[in-house]
Amino acid sequence: MPGFIPPALAPILLLVASNVFMTFAWYGHLKHKGAALYVVVLVSWGIAFFEYCLAVPANRMGSEVYSTAQLKTMQEVITLLVFAGFSVLWLKEPIGWNHLVGFAFISAGAFFIFHRF
């Protein structure tokens, strides 16, 4: 990654971008349920290729700054944030209070992964 992006930030940005691709690969087709399943699978696979092109470097670079547990936790929290936005903006599905409570518990778990006591 170019030197103007701090090493701790680069994997986060790449993981956000990779999650956008993966969310579309896994769930984007739900808006087009009339499409043939084999077409959906092939298109999703093609989109997922770009996710891998971002996720693998993110984890490689991130391992220089973060532990593997921290990287995985970061990935999960980013996945939830991207999915929540995707769900509301693309699928037009609301986020309820129960979802927010669940996300809060997951975020609390992330807090403990990133802090030493």
C-alpha positions in Angstrom: 0.0 0.0 0.0 1.3 3.5 -0.7 3.1 5.1 2.2 0.5 7.8 2.7 -1.9 5.3 4.3 -1.0 4.3 7.8 -0.3 0.6 8.2 -3.0 0.2 10.8 -5.6 1.8 8.5 -4.8 0.1 5.2 -6.2 -3.3 6.1 -9.4 -1.7 7.5 -10.0 0.2 4.2 -9.3 -3.0 2.2 -11.6 -5.1 4.4 -14.4 -2.5 4.0 -14.1 -2.6 0.2 -13.8 -6.4 0.1 -17.0 -6.7 2.3 -18.9 -4.5 -0.1 -18.0 -6.9 -2.9 -18.8 -10.0 -0.9 -22.1 -8.7 0.4 -23.2 -8.1 -3.2 -21.9 -11.5 -4.2 -23.8 -13.3 -1.5 -27.0 -11.2 -1.2 -27.3 -8.8 -4.1 -29.2 -11.4 -6.2 -32.0 -11.5 -3.7 -33.3 -8.3 -5.4 -33.4 -10.3 -8.7 -35.1 -13.6 -7.7 -36.3 -14.2 -11.2 -32.8 -14.7 -12.5 -31.7 -18.3 -13.2 -29.8 -19.9 -10.3 -26.8 -20.8 -12.5 -26.5 -17.2 -13.7 -26.7 -16.0 -10.1 -24.0 -18.4 -9.0 -21.6 -17.4 -11.9 -22.2 -13.7 -11.4 -21.7 -14.1 -7.6 -18.5 -16.0 -8.2 -17.2 -13.3 -10.5 -17.9 -10.6 -7.9 -16.3 -12.7 -5.1 -13.1 -12.8 -7.1 -12.7 -9.1 -6.5 -13.5 -9.6 -2.8 -10.5 -12.0 -2.6 -8.3 -9.6 -4.4 -8.9 -7.1 -1.6 -9.3 -9.4 1.4 -6.1 -11.4 0.9 -3.8 -8.3 0.8 -5.8 -6.8 3.7 -5.0 -9.8 5.9 -1.4 -10.0 4.7 -0.8 -6.3 5.5 -2.9 -6.4 8.6 -0.9 -9.3 10.0 2.0 -6.8 10.4 -0.1 -4.7 12.7 -2.8 -6.9 14.2 -3.1 -10.4 15.6 -5.0 -13.0 13.6 -7.8 -12.8 16.2 -8.0 -9.0 15.8 -8.1 -9.3 12.0 -10.9 -11.8 12.2 -12.9 -9.8 14.7 -12.4 -6.7 12.6 -13.6 -8.6 9.6 -16.8 -9.6 11.4 -17.6 -6.2 12.7 -17.0 -4.6 9.3 -19.2 -7.4 7.7 -22.1 -6.4 10.1 -21.7 -2.7 9.4 -21.6 -3.2 5.6 -24.5 -5.7 5.7 -26.6 -3.4 7.8 -26.1 -0.6 5.3 -26.7 -3.0 2.4 -29.8 -4.4 3.9 -31.4 -1.0 4.4 -30.2 0.7 1.2 -30.2 -2.2 -1.4 -32.8 -4.7 0.0 -35.0 -2.1 1.6 -35.2 -4.2 4.8 -35.3 -2.3 8.1 -32.9 -2.8 11.0 -34.8 -3.4 14.2 -33.9 -2.9 17.8 -33.2 -6.6 18.2 -30.6 -6.3 15.4 -29.0 -3.4 17.1 -28.8 -5.2 20.4 -27.2 -8.2 18.7 -24.7 -5.9 16.9 -23.9 -4.2 20.3 -23.1 -7.6 21.9 -20.8 -8.5 19.0 -19.2 -5.0 19.3 -18.7 -5.7 23.0 -16.9 -8.9 22.1 -14.7 -7.0 19.7 -13.8 -4.6 22.5 -12.4 -7.5 24.6 -10.4 -8.9 21.6 -8.7 -5.5 21.2 -7.9 -4.8 24.9 -5.6 -6.5 27.3 -6.6 -6.7 30.9 
